[in-house]
Amino acid sequence: MLEVYIWFYAGCALVILGCIGTVIGPGVKDPIVRTLNTEVPAVGMSMILLTYNDTIALLTYIAATVLITMVLLRAVVRLEEMGAEL
């Protein structure tokens, strides 16, 4: 039973730290670091949902990763079209 609580609390910590990293992330110049800053909350949310159901956790992680990647790629393309330096 303790193992379930470890996954839950570790997921909560990752969500909180990942959200802080995502807020600070736009100030970072490297697009890889920005992507990693948004992946941490997705992993944390998956860990929280892992305590309830494995399938929900897997689907949440896949959906969050796809959406975050699409948004970040669009943002990088838009910045390059505007001539901004990354």
PyMOL Python script that loads the backbone (N, CA, C, O; Angstrom):
from pymol import cmd

cmd.read_pdbstr("""\
ATOM      1  N   MET A   1       0.822  -1.206   0.000  1.00  0.00           N
ATOM      2  CA  MET A   1       0.000   0.000   0.000  1.00  0.00           C
ATOM      3  C   MET A   1       0.860   1.262   0.000  1.00  0.00           C
ATOM      4  O   MET A   1       0.470   2.290  -0.554  1.00  0.00           O
ATOM      5  N   LEU A   2       2.036   1.174   0.627  1.00  0.00           N
ATOM      6  CA  LEU A   2       2.924   2.322   0.669  1.00  0.00           C
ATOM      7  C   LEU A   2       3.423   2.691  -0.724  1.00  0.00           C
ATOM      8  O   LEU A   2       3.660   3.864  -1.012  1.00  0.00           O
ATOM      9  N   GLU A   3       3.581   1.687  -1.587  1.00  0.00           N
ATOM     10  CA  GLU A   3       4.077   1.938  -2.941  1.00  0.00           C
ATOM     11  C   GLU A   3       3.129   2.842  -3.725  1.00  0.00           C
ATOM     12  O   GLU A   3       3.583   3.665  -4.520  1.00  0.00           O
ATOM     13  N   VAL A   4       1.843   2.706  -3.516  1.00  0.00           N
ATOM     14  CA  VAL A   4       0.863   3.545  -4.212  1.00  0.00           C
ATOM     15  C   VAL A   4       1.032   4.999  -3.792  1.00  0.00           C
ATOM     16  O   VAL A   4       0.954   5.897  -4.631  1.00  0.00           O
ATOM     17  N   TYR A   5       1.258   5.237  -2.529  1.00  0.00           N
ATOM     18  CA  TYR A   5       1.427   6.607  -2.054  1.00  0.00           C
ATOM     19  C   TYR A   5       2.731   7.223  -2.547  1.00  0.00           C
ATOM     20  O   TYR A   5       2.797   8.429  -2.786  1.00  0.00           O
ATOM     21  N   ILE A   6       3.765   6.403  -2.699  1.00  0.00           N
ATOM     22  CA  ILE A   6       5.033   6.916  -3.221  1.00  0.00           C
ATOM     23  C   ILE A   6       4.850   7.423  -4.646  1.00  0.00           C
ATOM     24  O   ILE A   6       5.339   8.504  -4.977  1.00  0.00           O
ATOM     25  N   TRP A   7       4.154   6.666  -5.501  1.00  0.00           N
ATOM     26  CA  TRP A   7       3.897   7.108  -6.873  1.00  0.00           C
ATOM     27  C   TRP A   7       3.071   8.378  -6.886  1.00  0.00           C
ATOM     28  O   TRP A   7       3.339   9.294  -7.665  1.00  0.00           O
ATOM     29  N   PHE A   8       2.069   8.435  -6.026  1.00  0.00           N
ATOM     30  CA  PHE A   8       1.178   9.600  -5.997  1.00  0.00           C
ATOM     31  C   PHE A   8       1.922  10.861  -5.572  1.00  0.00           C
ATOM     32  O   PHE A   8       1.817  11.894  -6.233  1.00  0.00           O
ATOM     33  N   TYR A   9       2.677  10.783  -4.472  1.00  0.00           N
ATOM     34  CA  TYR A   9       3.379  11.966  -3.980  1.00  0.00           C
ATOM     35  C   TYR A   9       4.540  12.364  -4.882  1.00  0.00           C
ATOM     36  O   TYR A   9       4.824  13.552  -5.036  1.00  0.00           O
ATOM     37  N   ALA A  10       5.207  11.395  -5.473  1.00  0.00           N
ATOM     38  CA  ALA A  10       6.263  11.725  -6.435  1.00  0.00           C
ATOM     39  C   ALA A  10       5.664  12.420  -7.660  1.00  0.00           C
ATOM     40  O   ALA A  10       6.259  13.354  -8.198  1.00  0.00           O
ATOM     41  N   GLY A  11       4.492  11.965  -8.099  1.00  0.00           N
ATOM     42  CA  GLY A  11       3.812  12.624  -9.215  1.00  0.00           C
ATOM     43  C   GLY A  11       3.397  14.044  -8.886  1.00  0.00           C
ATOM     44  O   GLY A  11       3.528  14.945  -9.714  1.00  0.00           O
ATOM     45  N   CYS A  12       2.894  14.244  -7.668  1.00  0.00           N
ATOM     46  CA  CYS A  12       2.513  15.609  -7.249  1.00  0.00           C
ATOM     47  C   CYS A  12       3.726  16.529  -7.226  1.00  0.00           C
ATOM     48  O   CYS A  12       3.646  17.679  -7.658  1.00  0.00           O
ATOM     49  N   ALA A  13       4.852  16.021  -6.721  1.00  0.00           N
ATOM     50  CA  ALA A  13       6.073  16.833  -6.685  1.00  0.00           C
ATOM     51  C   ALA A  13       6.542  17.170  -8.101  1.00  0.00           C
ATOM     52  O   ALA A  13       6.956  18.299  -8.363  1.00  0.00           O
ATOM     53  N   LEU A  14       6.479  16.201  -9.011  1.00  0.00           N
ATOM     54  CA  LEU A  14       6.896  16.467 -10.390  1.00  0.00           C
ATOM     55  C   LEU A  14       5.973  17.465 -11.081  1.00  0.00           C
ATOM     56  O   LEU A  14       6.434  18.297 -11.863  1.00  0.00           O
ATOM     57  N   VAL A  15       4.684  17.387 -10.800  1.00  0.00           N
ATOM     58  CA  VAL A  15       3.753  18.342 -11.405  1.00  0.00           C
ATOM     59  C   VAL A  15       4.057  19.754 -10.909  1.00  0.00           C
ATOM     60  O   VAL A  15       4.080  20.695 -11.702  1.00  0.00           O
ATOM     61  N   ILE A  16       4.284  19.906  -9.630  1.00  0.00           N
ATOM     62  CA  ILE A  16       4.561  21.243  -9.073  1.00  0.00           C
ATOM     63  C   ILE A  16       5.890  21.780  -9.600  1.00  0.00           C
ATOM     64  O   ILE A  16       5.954  22.917 -10.068  1.00  0.00           O
ATOM     65  N   LEU A  17       6.947  20.979  -9.530  1.00  0.00           N
ATOM     66  CA  LEU A  17       8.250  21.423 -10.021  1.00  0.00           C
ATOM     67  C   LEU A  17       8.238  21.641 -11.533  1.00  0.00           C
ATOM     68  O   LEU A  17       8.873  22.571 -12.031  1.00  0.00           O
ATOM     69  N   GLY A  18       7.529  20.799 -12.255  1.00  0.00           N
ATOM     70  CA  GLY A  18       7.440  20.956 -13.707  1.00  0.00           C
ATOM     71  C   GLY A  18       6.689  22.209 -14.111  1.00  0.00           C
ATOM     72  O   GLY A  18       7.049  22.866 -15.087  1.00  0.00           O
ATOM     73  N   CYS A  19       5.644  22.543 -13.364  1.00  0.00           N
ATOM     74  CA  CYS A  19       4.905  23.780 -13.660  1.00  0.00           C
ATOM     75  C   CYS A  19       5.768  25.002 -13.407  1.00  0.00           C
ATOM     76  O   CYS A  19       5.719  25.968 -14.169  1.00  0.00           O
ATOM     77  N   ILE A  20       6.555  24.967 -12.349  1.00  0.00           N
ATOM     78  CA  ILE A  20       7.484  26.075 -12.095  1.00  0.00           C
ATOM     79  C   ILE A  20       8.515  26.165 -13.215  1.00  0.00           C
ATOM     80  O   ILE A  20       8.844  27.259 -13.673  1.00  0.00           O
ATOM     81  N   GLY A  21       9.028  25.011 -13.659  1.00  0.00           N
ATOM     82  CA  GLY A  21       9.980  24.997 -14.769  1.00  0.00           C
ATOM     83  C   GLY A  21       9.366  25.480 -16.071  1.00  0.00           C
ATOM     84  O   GLY A  21      10.048  26.110 -16.880  1.00  0.00           O
ATOM     85  N   THR A  22       8.092  25.195 -16.284  1.00  0.00           N
ATOM     86  CA  THR A  22       7.411  25.645 -17.492  1.00  0.00           C
ATOM     87  C   THR A  22       7.207  27.152 -17.472  1.00  0.00           C
ATOM     88  O   THR A  22       7.296  27.806 -18.511  1.00  0.00           O
ATOM     89  N   VAL A  23       6.938  27.695 -16.316  1.00  0.00           N
ATOM     90  CA  VAL A  23       6.777  29.155 -16.199  1.00  0.00           C
ATOM     91  C   VAL A  23       8.102  29.856 -16.448  1.00  0.00           C
ATOM     92  O   VAL A  23       8.140  30.903 -17.095  1.00  0.00           O
ATOM     93  N   ILE A  24       9.188  29.288 -15.941  1.00  0.00           N
ATOM     94  CA  ILE A  24      10.511  29.876 -16.134  1.00  0.00           C
ATOM     95  C   ILE A  24      11.031  29.571 -17.540  1.00  0.00           C
ATOM     96  O   ILE A  24      11.871  30.305 -18.059  1.00  0.00           O
ATOM     97  N   GLY A  25      10.542  28.505 -18.154  1.00  0.00           N
ATOM     98  CA  GLY A  25      11.027  28.014 -19.432  1.00  0.00           C
ATOM     99  C   GLY A  25      11.112  28.993 -20.579  1.00  0.00           C
ATOM    100  O   GLY A  25      12.096  28.948 -21.317  1.00  0.00           O
ATOM    101  N   PRO A  26      10.129  29.895 -20.785  1.00  0.00           N
ATOM    102  CA  PRO A  26      10.244  30.802 -21.933  1.00  0.00           C
ATOM    103  C   PRO A  26      11.475  31.698 -21.904  1.00  0.00           C
ATOM    104  O   PRO A  26      11.869  32.221 -22.946  1.00  0.00           O
ATOM    105  N   GLY A  27      12.087  31.889 -20.753  1.00  0.00           N
ATOM    106  CA  GLY A  27      13.312  32.681 -20.673  1.00  0.00           C
ATOM    107  C   GLY A  27      14.542  31.915 -21.131  1.00  0.00           C
ATOM    108  O   GLY A  27      15.609  32.504 -21.304  1.00  0.00           O
ATOM    109  N   VAL A  28      14.409  30.625 -21.327  1.00  0.00           N
ATOM    110  CA  VAL A  28      15.529  29.780 -21.749  1.00  0.00           C
ATOM    111  C   VAL A  28      15.625  29.821 -23.268  1.00  0.00           C
ATOM    112  O   VAL A  28      14.611  29.757 -23.964  1.00  0.00           O
ATOM    113  N   LYS A  29      16.833  29.926 -23.772  1.00  0.00           N
ATOM    114  CA  LYS A  29      17.030  30.028 -25.217  1.00  0.00           C
ATOM    115  C   LYS A  29      16.976  28.685 -25.937  1.00  0.00           C
ATOM    116  O   LYS A  29      16.594  28.633 -27.106  1.00  0.00           O
ATOM    117  N   ASP A  30      17.347  27.607 -25.269  1.00  0.00           N
ATOM    118  CA  ASP A  30      17.450  26.297 -25.908  1.00  0.00           C
ATOM    119  C   ASP A  30      16.079  25.634 -26.018  1.00  0.00           C
ATOM    120  O   ASP A  30      15.421  25.440 -24.996  1.00  0.00           O
ATOM    121  N   PRO A  31      15.620  25.276 -27.236  1.00  0.00           N
ATOM    122  CA  PRO A  31      14.307  24.639 -27.374  1.00  0.00           C
ATOM    123  C   PRO A  31      14.232  23.253 -26.736  1.00  0.00           C
ATOM    124  O   PRO A  31      13.152  22.814 -26.342  1.00  0.00           O
ATOM    125  N   ILE A  32      15.365  22.562 -26.629  1.00  0.00           N
ATOM    126  CA  ILE A  32      15.363  21.239 -25.986  1.00  0.00           C
ATOM    127  C   ILE A  32      15.032  21.374 -24.508  1.00  0.00           C
ATOM    128  O   ILE A  32      14.266  20.575 -23.969  1.00  0.00           O
ATOM    129  N   VAL A  33      15.594  22.363 -23.857  1.00  0.00           N
ATOM    130  CA  VAL A  33      15.318  22.591 -22.431  1.00  0.00           C
ATOM    131  C   VAL A  33      13.856  22.982 -22.243  1.00  0.00           C
ATOM    132  O   VAL A  33      13.228  22.572 -21.267  1.00  0.00           O
ATOM    133  N   ARG A  34      13.312  23.762 -23.155  1.00  0.00           N
ATOM    134  CA  ARG A  34      11.891  24.121 -23.068  1.00  0.00           C
ATOM    135  C   ARG A  34      11.011  22.883 -23.169  1.00  0.00           C
ATOM    136  O   ARG A  34      10.025  22.755 -22.443  1.00  0.00           O
ATOM    137  N   THR A  35      11.367  21.974 -24.068  1.00  0.00           N
ATOM    138  CA  THR A  35      10.600  20.734 -24.209  1.00  0.00           C
ATOM    139  C   THR A  35      10.687  19.900 -22.937  1.00  0.00           C
ATOM    140  O   THR A  35       9.681  19.359 -22.478  1.00  0.00           O
ATOM    141  N   LEU A  36      11.876  19.794 -22.370  1.00  0.00           N
ATOM    142  CA  LEU A  36      12.033  19.037 -21.127  1.00  0.00           C
ATOM    143  C   LEU A  36      11.253  19.677 -19.985  1.00  0.00           C
ATOM    144  O   LEU A  36      10.707  18.970 -19.137  1.00  0.00           O
ATOM    145  N   ASN A  37      11.194  20.998 -19.953  1.00  0.00           N
ATOM    146  CA  ASN A  37      10.431  21.679 -18.909  1.00  0.00           C
ATOM    147  C   ASN A  37       8.946  21.346 -18.993  1.00  0.00           C
ATOM    148  O   ASN A  37       8.261  21.337 -17.970  1.00  0.00           O
ATOM    149  N   THR A  38       8.450  21.080 -20.165  1.00  0.00           N
ATOM    150  CA  THR A  38       7.030  20.737 -20.293  1.00  0.00           C
ATOM    151  C   THR A  38       6.777  19.238 -20.167  1.00  0.00           C
ATOM    152  O   THR A  38       5.646  18.824 -19.910  1.00  0.00           O
ATOM    153  N   GLU A  39       7.807  18.424 -20.342  1.00  0.00           N
ATOM    154  CA  GLU A  39       7.634  16.981 -20.200  1.00  0.00           C
ATOM    155  C   GLU A  39       7.555  16.561 -18.737  1.00  0.00           C
ATOM    156  O   GLU A  39       6.899  15.570 -18.416  1.00  0.00           O
ATOM    157  N   VAL A  40       8.206  17.290 -17.858  1.00  0.00           N
ATOM    158  CA  VAL A  40       8.212  16.921 -16.437  1.00  0.00           C
ATOM    159  C   VAL A  40       6.796  16.915 -15.845  1.00  0.00           C
ATOM    160  O   VAL A  40       6.449  15.957 -15.153  1.00  0.00           O
ATOM    161  N   PRO A  41       5.958  17.945 -16.084  1.00  0.00           N
ATOM    162  CA  PRO A  41       4.586  17.852 -15.560  1.00  0.00           C
ATOM    163  C   PRO A  41       3.775  16.731 -16.189  1.00  0.00           C
ATOM    164  O   PRO A  41       2.901  16.159 -15.538  1.00  0.00           O
ATOM    165  N   ALA A  42       4.054  16.410 -17.449  1.00  0.00           N
ATOM    166  CA  ALA A  42       3.326  15.309 -18.092  1.00  0.00           C
ATOM    167  C   ALA A  42       3.663  13.981 -17.429  1.00  0.00           C
ATOM    168  O   ALA A  42       2.780  13.148 -17.224  1.00  0.00           O
ATOM    169  N   VAL A  43       4.923  13.780 -17.094  1.00  0.00           N
ATOM    170  CA  VAL A  43       5.318  12.562 -16.400  1.00  0.00           C
ATOM    171  C   VAL A  43       4.708  12.531 -14.999  1.00  0.00           C
ATOM    172  O   VAL A  43       4.250  11.483 -14.544  1.00  0.00           O
ATOM    173  N   GLY A  44       4.701  13.673 -14.318  1.00  0.00           N
ATOM    174  CA  GLY A  44       4.101  13.741 -12.986  1.00  0.00           C
ATOM    175  C   GLY A  44       2.618  13.429 -13.009  1.00  0.00           C
ATOM    176  O   GLY A  44       2.114  12.710 -12.145  1.00  0.00           O
ATOM    177  N   MET A  45       1.926  13.962 -13.986  1.00  0.00           N
ATOM    178  CA  MET A  45       0.490  13.677 -14.100  1.00  0.00           C
ATOM    179  C   MET A  45       0.255  12.203 -14.403  1.00  0.00           C
ATOM    180  O   MET A  45      -0.697  11.607 -13.899  1.00  0.00           O
ATOM    181  N   SER A  46       1.108  11.621 -15.214  1.00  0.00           N
ATOM    182  CA  SER A  46       0.981  10.191 -15.498  1.00  0.00           C
ATOM    183  C   SER A  46       1.225   9.359 -14.245  1.00  0.00           C
ATOM    184  O   SER A  46       0.572   8.335 -14.042  1.00  0.00           O
ATOM    185  N   MET A  47       2.158   9.792 -13.406  1.00  0.00           N
ATOM    186  CA  MET A  47       2.415   9.057 -12.166  1.00  0.00           C
ATOM    187  C   MET A  47       1.229   9.149 -11.209  1.00  0.00           C
ATOM    188  O   MET A  47       0.905   8.188 -10.511  1.00  0.00           O
ATOM    189  N   ILE A  48       0.590  10.309 -11.187  1.00  0.00           N
ATOM    190  CA  ILE A  48      -0.598  10.443 -10.338  1.00  0.00           C
ATOM    191  C   ILE A  48      -1.702   9.519 -10.841  1.00  0.00           C
ATOM    192  O   ILE A  48      -2.330   8.815 -10.051  1.00  0.00           O
ATOM    193  N   LEU A  49      -1.939   9.517 -12.142  1.00  0.00           N
ATOM    194  CA  LEU A  49      -2.981   8.663 -12.693  1.00  0.00           C
ATOM    195  C   LEU A  49      -2.594   7.187 -12.673  1.00  0.00           C
ATOM    196  O   LEU A  49      -3.461   6.317 -12.761  1.00  0.00           O
ATOM    197  N   LEU A  50      -1.290   6.900 -12.558  1.00  0.00           N
ATOM    198  CA  LEU A  50      -0.845   5.520 -12.451  1.00  0.00           C
ATOM    199  C   LEU A  50      -1.358   4.860 -11.178  1.00  0.00           C
ATOM    200  O   LEU A  50      -1.527   3.642 -11.129  1.00  0.00           O
ATOM    201  N   THR A  51      -1.603   5.663 -10.152  1.00  0.00           N
ATOM    202  CA  THR A  51      -2.131   5.091  -8.913  1.00  0.00           C
ATOM    203  C   THR A  51      -3.573   4.624  -9.095  1.00  0.00           C
ATOM    204  O   THR A  51      -4.063   3.804  -8.319  1.00  0.00           O
ATOM    205  N   TYR A  52      -4.253   5.141 -10.114  1.00  0.00           N
ATOM    206  CA  TYR A  52      -5.644   4.758 -10.340  1.00  0.00           C
ATOM    207  C   TYR A  52      -5.791   3.675 -11.398  1.00  0.00           C
ATOM    208  O   TYR A  52      -6.488   2.683 -11.184  1.00  0.00           O
ATOM    209  N   ASN A  53      -5.129   3.865 -12.548  1.00  0.00           N
ATOM    210  CA  ASN A  53      -5.291   2.910 -13.639  1.00  0.00           C
ATOM    211  C   ASN A  53      -4.102   3.052 -14.599  1.00  0.00           C
ATOM    212  O   ASN A  53      -3.714   4.165 -14.952  1.00  0.00           O
ATOM    213  N   ASP A  54      -3.537   1.932 -15.011  1.00  0.00           N
ATOM    214  CA  ASP A  54      -2.384   1.972 -15.909  1.00  0.00           C
ATOM    215  C   ASP A  54      -2.732   2.535 -17.278  1.00  0.00           C
ATOM    216  O   ASP A  54      -1.948   3.288 -17.856  1.00  0.00           O
ATOM    217  N   THR A  55      -3.891   2.181 -17.798  1.00  0.00           N
ATOM    218  CA  THR A  55      -4.276   2.627 -19.133  1.00  0.00           C
ATOM    219  C   THR A  55      -4.486   4.140 -19.171  1.00  0.00           C
ATOM    220  O   THR A  55      -4.080   4.801 -20.126  1.00  0.00           O
ATOM    221  N   ILE A  56      -5.111   4.679 -18.147  1.00  0.00           N
ATOM    222  CA  ILE A  56      -5.329   6.132 -18.090  1.00  0.00           C
ATOM    223  C   ILE A  56      -3.996   6.858 -18.043  1.00  0.00           C
ATOM    224  O   ILE A  56      -3.829   7.886 -18.699  1.00  0.00           O
ATOM    225  N   ALA A  57      -3.050   6.341 -17.279  1.00  0.00           N
ATOM    226  CA  ALA A  57      -1.738   6.978 -17.178  1.00  0.00           C
ATOM    227  C   ALA A  57      -1.018   6.981 -18.522  1.00  0.00           C
ATOM    228  O   ALA A  57      -0.441   7.995 -18.913  1.00  0.00           O
ATOM    229  N   LEU A  58      -1.046   5.871 -19.219  1.00  0.00           N
ATOM    230  CA  LEU A  58      -0.373   5.780 -20.506  1.00  0.00           C
ATOM    231  C   LEU A  58      -1.007   6.709 -21.538  1.00  0.00           C
ATOM    232  O   LEU A  58      -0.298   7.401 -22.269  1.00  0.00           O
ATOM    233  N   LEU A  59      -2.323   6.725 -21.601  1.00  0.00           N
ATOM    234  CA  LEU A  59      -3.011   7.604 -22.556  1.00  0.00           C
ATOM    235  C   LEU A  59      -2.780   9.073 -22.238  1.00  0.00           C
ATOM    236  O   LEU A  59      -2.619   9.886 -23.148  1.00  0.00           O
ATOM    237  N   THR A  60      -2.761   9.418 -20.968  1.00  0.00           N
ATOM    238  CA  THR A  60      -2.501  10.804 -20.582  1.00  0.00           C
ATOM    239  C   THR A  60      -1.100  11.232 -20.987  1.00  0.00           C
ATOM    240  O   THR A  60      -0.913  12.327 -21.517  1.00  0.00           O
ATOM    241  N   TYR A  61      -0.116  10.376 -20.741  1.00  0.00           N
ATOM    242  CA  TYR A  61       1.257  10.725 -21.105  1.00  0.00           C
ATOM    243  C   TYR A  61       1.405  10.893 -22.615  1.00  0.00           C
ATOM    244  O   TYR A  61       2.044  11.841 -23.071  1.00  0.00           O
ATOM    245  N   ILE A  62       0.831  10.001 -23.379  1.00  0.00           N
ATOM    246  CA  ILE A  62       0.927  10.088 -24.842  1.00  0.00           C
ATOM    247  C   ILE A  62       0.245  11.349 -25.358  1.00  0.00           C
ATOM    248  O   ILE A  62       0.803  12.064 -26.190  1.00  0.00           O
ATOM    249  N   ALA A  63      -0.957  11.622 -24.865  1.00  0.00           N
ATOM    250  CA  ALA A  63      -1.691  12.806 -25.322  1.00  0.00           C
ATOM    251  C   ALA A  63      -0.974  14.092 -24.933  1.00  0.00           C
ATOM    252  O   ALA A  63      -0.874  15.013 -25.744  1.00  0.00           O
ATOM    253  N   ALA A  64      -0.476  14.167 -23.711  1.00  0.00           N
ATOM    254  CA  ALA A  64       0.223  15.380 -23.270  1.00  0.00           C
ATOM    255  C   ALA A  64       1.506  15.593 -24.059  1.00  0.00           C
ATOM    256  O   ALA A  64       1.821  16.726 -24.423  1.00  0.00           O
ATOM    257  N   THR A  65       2.246  14.535 -24.328  1.00  0.00           N
ATOM    258  CA  THR A  65       3.481  14.653 -25.089  1.00  0.00           C
ATOM    259  C   THR A  65       3.218  15.123 -26.515  1.00  0.00           C
ATOM    260  O   THR A  65       3.938  15.979 -27.028  1.00  0.00           O
ATOM    261  N   VAL A  66       2.216  14.580 -27.142  1.00  0.00           N
ATOM    262  CA  VAL A  66       1.896  14.979 -28.519  1.00  0.00           C
ATOM    263  C   VAL A  66       1.462  16.439 -28.573  1.00  0.00           C
ATOM    264  O   VAL A  66       1.926  17.192 -29.429  1.00  0.00           O
ATOM    265  N   LEU A  67       0.586  16.841 -27.677  1.00  0.00           N
ATOM    266  CA  LEU A  67       0.106  18.226 -27.681  1.00  0.00           C
ATOM    267  C   LEU A  67       1.219  19.222 -27.374  1.00  0.00           C
ATOM    268  O   LEU A  67       1.320  20.259 -28.030  1.00  0.00           O
ATOM    269  N   ILE A  68       2.042  18.921 -26.398  1.00  0.00           N
ATOM    270  CA  ILE A  68       3.134  19.832 -26.038  1.00  0.00           C
ATOM    271  C   ILE A  68       4.133  19.948 -27.187  1.00  0.00           C
ATOM    272  O   ILE A  68       4.608  21.043 -27.488  1.00  0.00           O
ATOM    273  N   THR A  69       4.452  18.834 -27.823  1.00  0.00           N
ATOM    274  CA  THR A  69       5.393  18.861 -28.939  1.00  0.00           C
ATOM    275  C   THR A  69       4.847  19.679 -30.098  1.00  0.00           C
ATOM    276  O   THR A  69       5.584  20.455 -30.707  1.00  0.00           O
ATOM    277  N   MET A  70       3.573  19.518 -30.410  1.00  0.00           N
ATOM    278  CA  MET A  70       2.975  20.297 -31.505  1.00  0.00           C
ATOM    279  C   MET A  70       2.996  21.789 -31.202  1.00  0.00           C
ATOM    280  O   MET A  70       3.317  22.591 -32.079  1.00  0.00           O
ATOM    281  N   VAL A  71       2.662  22.167 -29.992  1.00  0.00           N
ATOM    282  CA  VAL A  71       2.642  23.585 -29.624  1.00  0.00           C
ATOM    283  C   VAL A  71       4.043  24.175 -29.667  1.00  0.00           C
ATOM    284  O   VAL A  71       4.238  25.270 -30.195  1.00  0.00           O
ATOM    285  N   LEU A  72       5.020  23.461 -29.118  1.00  0.00           N
ATOM    286  CA  LEU A  72       6.385  23.988 -29.116  1.00  0.00           C
ATOM    287  C   LEU A  72       6.980  24.068 -30.510  1.00  0.00           C
ATOM    288  O   LEU A  72       7.678  25.032 -30.824  1.00  0.00           O
ATOM    289  N   LEU A  73       6.719  23.068 -31.359  1.00  0.00           N
ATOM    290  CA  LEU A  73       7.225  23.136 -32.728  1.00  0.00           C
ATOM    291  C   LEU A  73       6.607  24.299 -33.485  1.00  0.00           C
ATOM    292  O   LEU A  73       7.291  24.979 -34.250  1.00  0.00           O
ATOM    293  N   ARG A  74       5.326  24.529 -33.277  1.00  0.00           N
ATOM    294  CA  ARG A  74       4.667  25.668 -33.929  1.00  0.00           C
ATOM    295  C   ARG A  74       5.250  26.994 -33.444  1.00  0.00           C
ATOM    296  O   ARG A  74       5.424  27.930 -34.225  1.00  0.00           O
ATOM    297  N   ALA A  75       5.545  27.060 -32.163  1.00  0.00           N
ATOM    298  CA  ALA A  75       6.128  28.291 -31.619  1.00  0.00           C
ATOM    299  C   ALA A  75       7.525  28.531 -32.184  1.00  0.00           C
ATOM    300  O   ALA A  75       7.875  29.669 -32.500  1.00  0.00           O
ATOM    301  N   VAL A  76       8.319  27.484 -32.313  1.00  0.00           N
ATOM    302  CA  VAL A  76       9.668  27.632 -32.866  1.00  0.00           C
ATOM    303  C   VAL A  76       9.597  28.043 -34.333  1.00  0.00           C
ATOM    304  O   VAL A  76      10.354  28.911 -34.766  1.00  0.00           O
ATOM    305  N   VAL A  77       8.707  27.437 -35.095  1.00  0.00           N
ATOM    306  CA  VAL A  77       8.554  27.797 -36.508  1.00  0.00           C
ATOM    307  C   VAL A  77       8.097  29.244 -36.638  1.00  0.00           C
ATOM    308  O   VAL A  77       8.598  29.981 -37.488  1.00  0.00           O
ATOM    309  N   ARG A  78       7.162  29.649 -35.813  1.00  0.00           N
ATOM    310  CA  ARG A  78       6.674  31.038 -35.866  1.00  0.00           C
ATOM    311  C   ARG A  78       7.772  32.034 -35.530  1.00  0.00           C
ATOM    312  O   ARG A  78       7.873  33.086 -36.162  1.00  0.00           O
ATOM    313  N   LEU A  79       8.596  31.709 -34.538  1.00  0.00           N
ATOM    314  CA  LEU A  79       9.693  32.601 -34.181  1.00  0.00           C
ATOM    315  C   LEU A  79      10.723  32.673 -35.296  1.00  0.00           C
ATOM    316  O   LEU A  79      11.271  33.743 -35.560  1.00  0.00           O
ATOM    317  N   GLU A  80      10.993  31.559 -35.949  1.00  0.00           N
ATOM    318  CA  GLU A  80      11.944  31.587 -37.070  1.00  0.00           C
ATOM    319  C   GLU A  80      11.391  32.370 -38.248  1.00  0.00           C
ATOM    320  O   GLU A  80      12.149  33.038 -38.951  1.00  0.00           O
ATOM    321  N   GLU A  81      10.085  32.302 -38.478  1.00  0.00           N
ATOM    322  CA  GLU A  81       9.479  33.093 -39.554  1.00  0.00           C
ATOM    323  C   GLU A  81       9.598  34.585 -39.262  1.00  0.00           C
ATOM    324  O   GLU A  81       9.766  35.389 -40.178  1.00  0.00           O
ATOM    325  N   MET A  82       9.513  34.948 -38.003  1.00  0.00           N
ATOM    326  CA  MET A  82       9.617  36.354 -37.619  1.00  0.00           C
ATOM    327  C   MET A  82      11.062  36.827 -37.603  1.00  0.00           C
ATOM    328  O   MET A  82      11.321  38.028 -37.515  1.00  0.00           O
ATOM    329  N   GLY A  83      12.007  35.894 -37.688  1.00  0.00           N
ATOM    330  CA  GLY A  83      13.427  36.269 -37.714  1.00  0.00           C
ATOM    331  C   GLY A  83      14.027  36.370 -36.345  1.00  0.00           C
ATOM    332  O   GLY A  83      15.122  36.915 -36.211  1.00  0.00           O
ATOM    333  N   ALA A  84      13.384  35.884 -35.330  1.00  0.00           N
ATOM    334  CA  ALA A  84      13.948  35.941 -33.976  1.00  0.00           C
ATOM    335  C   ALA A  84      15.032  34.887 -33.830  1.00  0.00           C
ATOM    336  O   ALA A  84      14.994  33.832 -34.463  1.00  0.00           O
ATOM    337  N   GLU A  85      16.004  35.203 -32.974  1.00  0.00           N
ATOM    338  CA  GLU A  85      17.066  34.249 -32.710  1.00  0.00           C
ATOM    339  C   GLU A  85      16.631  33.340 -31.583  1.00  0.00           C
ATOM    340  O   GLU A  85      16.113  33.801 -30.566  1.00  0.00           O
ATOM    341  N   LEU A  86      16.845  32.025 -31.767  1.00  0.00           N
ATOM    342  CA  LEU A  86      16.516  31.068 -30.723  1.00  0.00           C
ATOM    343  C   LEU A  86      17.730  30.826 -29.925  1.00  0.00           C
ATOM    344  O   LEU A  86      17.698  30.044 -28.975  1.00  0.00           O
TER     345      LEU A  86
END
""", "prot")
cmd.dss("prot")
cmd.show_as("cartoon", "prot")
cmd.util.cbc("prot")
cmd.orient("prot")
